[in-house]
Structure formats: C-alpha cells, structure tokens
C-alpha cells in the first residue's frame, strides 16, 4: 500500500466540481490531509488547504469528496507547471524553507483550518 505522505512523485487533487490543483507537498492532519500548492510560501501569508476526511485507497486516494492521484502523462498543463516549480526549487538556496521539512511542518502547525 502506497503511503500518501511518502510518495515522491508529483500529485494532483481533483475536486467534485472538476477543479484540479497541483500538490507540492502533503502533511498529516487529525482531520485528513493538508496540502500546499507550488509557491505556497511566496505570499505574505502562506497558503495551505485541508482535505477533510478519511484517507482511502493506496493510489489514487480518496480523501473526503476529493481524489488525490499521481500526475500522469496526459496532464500536459500541470506537467509544465510542475517543471516550472522544480526549476524554481533548484534555484532556491539550500537554506530556503522549501528545502526544510521541519520548518514547513512548523508553518503548517501554526495554521488554523476550518473542518
């Protein structure tokens, strides 16, 4: 069974209304999964989204009423966005928060989410 929190391949979340978002990273939360999109630390107030619900499956995963899956060959636009994100990460210094899991976890833990 693939663990949603240890997958290193790029992922997407699909909402029931058809919206698709790229997942830059996932974090465990008592109510489900918190995910962040690329450049989430670029704004004054970091942005993260809670997917509330039990995690079901072993890839793709169902979390509440959303589907989390790996980025595939047919996701052309999202693959281009992911490539830009990777280039951005490579350009960040090694002391950037994007490269420090503990710093990112601390930022997430200070956020409040509405269930």
C-alpha positions as CSV (number, residue, x, y, z in Angstrom):
1,X,0.0,0.0,0.0
2,X,1.4,3.4,-1.0
3,X,1.5,6.0,1.7
4,X,0.2,9.3,0.5
5,X,2.7,11.1,2.8
6,X,5.8,9.4,1.4
7,X,5.1,9.5,-2.3
8,X,7.8,11.5,-4.1
9,X,6.1,11.6,-7.5
10,X,4.1,14.8,-8.3
11,X,0.4,14.6,-7.4
12,X,-2.9,16.3,-8.2
13,X,-6.1,16.8,-6.3
14,X,-9.4,16.7,-8.1
15,X,-12.5,18.3,-6.5
16,X,-16.1,17.1,-7.2
17,X,-16.7,20.3,-9.3
18,X,-13.8,19.4,-11.7
19,X,-11.2,21.7,-10.3
20,X,-7.7,20.3,-10.3
21,X,-4.8,21.6,-8.2
22,X,-1.2,20.6,-8.2
23,X,0.1,19.3,-4.8
24,X,3.6,20.5,-4.0
25,X,3.6,18.7,-0.6
26,X,1.3,16.9,1.8
27,X,1.2,17.0,5.6
28,X,-0.7,14.8,8.1
29,X,-3.6,16.5,9.9
30,X,-6.0,15.0,12.5
31,X,-8.9,15.7,10.2
32,X,-7.3,14.4,7.0
33,X,-4.6,15.8,4.7
34,X,-3.2,19.3,4.4
35,X,-1.7,20.1,1.0
36,X,0.2,23.0,-0.4
37,X,0.5,24.2,-4.0
38,X,3.7,25.3,-5.6
39,X,5.0,28.7,-4.4
40,X,2.9,28.4,-1.2
41,X,5.5,30.4,0.8
42,X,5.8,33.2,-1.8
43,X,3.0,35.3,-0.3
44,X,3.0,37.2,3.0
45,X,0.6,34.6,4.4
46,X,1.4,31.0,3.4
47,X,-1.5,29.1,1.8
48,X,-2.4,25.5,2.6
49,X,-5.6,23.6,2.1
50,X,-7.2,21.0,4.4
51,X,-8.8,17.9,2.7
52,X,-11.0,16.7,5.5
53,X,-11.9,13.0,5.6
54,X,-10.6,9.5,6.0
55,X,-7.8,8.6,3.5
56,X,-9.0,5.6,1.5
57,X,-7.1,3.7,-1.2
58,X,-3.4,3.2,-2.0
59,X,-3.1,5.4,-5.0
60,X,-5.2,7.0,-6.2
61,X,-6.5,8.1,-2.8
62,X,-10.0,9.3,-1.8
63,X,-10.0,11.9,0.9
64,X,-13.4,13.1,1.8
65,X,-15.1,14.0,-1.5
66,X,-11.8,14.6,-3.4
67,X,-9.4,12.3,-5.3
68,X,-5.7,12.6,-4.9
69,X,-3.6,10.9,-7.7
70,X,-0.2,11.0,-9.3
71,X,0.4,13.4,-12.1
72,X,0.2,11.4,-15.4
73,X,1.4,11.9,-19.0
74,X,-2.0,13.2,-20.0
75,X,-1.8,16.1,-17.6
76,X,0.1,18.3,-20.0
77,X,-0.6,21.7,-18.5
78,X,0.0,20.5,-15.0
79,X,3.3,18.8,-16.1
80,X,4.5,22.1,-17.5
81,X,3.6,23.9,-14.2
82,X,5.4,21.2,-12.2
83,X,8.5,21.6,-14.4
84,X,8.5,25.3,-13.6
85,X,8.1,24.6,-9.9
86,X,11.0,22.2,-10.0
87,X,13.2,24.8,-11.7
88,X,12.2,27.3,-9.1
89,X,13.1,24.9,-6.3
90,X,16.5,24.2,-7.9
91,X,17.1,28.0,-7.9
92,X,16.3,28.4,-4.2
93,X,19.2,28.5,-1.8
94,X,19.8,25.4,0.3
95,X,18.6,27.3,3.4
96,X,15.2,28.1,1.8
97,X,12.2,26.9,3.9
98,X,11.2,25.0,0.8
99,X,14.1,22.6,1.4
100,X,13.5,22.2,5.2
101,X,10.7,19.7,6.1
102,X,10.8,20.7,9.8
103,X,10.3,24.5,9.0
104,X,7.5,23.7,6.7
105,X,5.8,21.5,9.3
106,X,6.1,24.2,11.9
107,X,4.5,26.7,9.5
108,X,1.6,24.3,8.8
109,X,1.2,23.5,12.6
110,X,0.6,27.2,13.3
111,X,-2.2,27.5,10.7
112,X,-5.8,27.0,11.6
113,X,-8.2,25.1,9.3
114,X,-12.0,25.0,9.3
115,X,-13.3,21.5,9.1
